[in-house]
Amino acid sequence: YKIIVSSVATPSVTDQSDSAFILVSPITVLSPNGGETWQKGTTQAIRWYGDARVNIYISDSLSAIIYPIAMDVTVERKRSGNVFNWTVGKDKNGNNIPDSQYKIIVSSVATPSVTDQSDAPFSVIEPII
């Protein structure tokens, strides 16, 4: 897109943006958004508003290690938010992640600078038997 501005009083006075730009919708992580406790091996819904084609990461709040959960995921947009069902405790390759405090990060594939993360950490723990 480009923006064009013209004078109503003098229509010959006009200007436009120097470069084209694109419009992107922001991403907002809905869940988990802090305080939850998720047991390993369960399936939990990661929810967000915004882009439906994303990369999803989990960031360890204690060690700052970031694990990819799902890359280049495309989901159907829903009014209640986009959903990716995650097997808790696994990275994208099926490897185990340690028990810790985490935040989910969701980033647009098309525009990686469009991103959001959980507002506060949530817990990933071993199953309670």
Steps between C-alpha positions, in 0.01 A plus 500: 500500500586865470332799659403792277412837652331777298380845584123545474544873431778450244474149348828544314683506835562133572762264637533127563708277722847432365484125554231237491395337826283212612234486769538227758277406786659480843535169683366465854567185701184401688601172663708410685534853625649445844430307818382177338649161589516254213598136551737333257334257261165684498372683194440869560374772268734788423269787395569834337336772294658619178693333223394142427844399361749506784803357676445399863776486760523439872746713695638382835457797734779376727774405251391710197526190278247510214359175359309490169161332543360533148637671190301642209167394649187600312172481689144595420420847634223499759317780680598343832867507397731277303588167661797266490468183710834430665619182671640662814866433565604434139685722255432492124723192460332307781788559743422552868532842656577535872250594770516875541322834473433594136346758272351420158622711208292522180657671195370565150675295231451777240607785733716361783505835681127452562511296818359467850568290806317391813463789745641295787658155542305176527626168638582178316516214751522121512162323503337467840417137565 
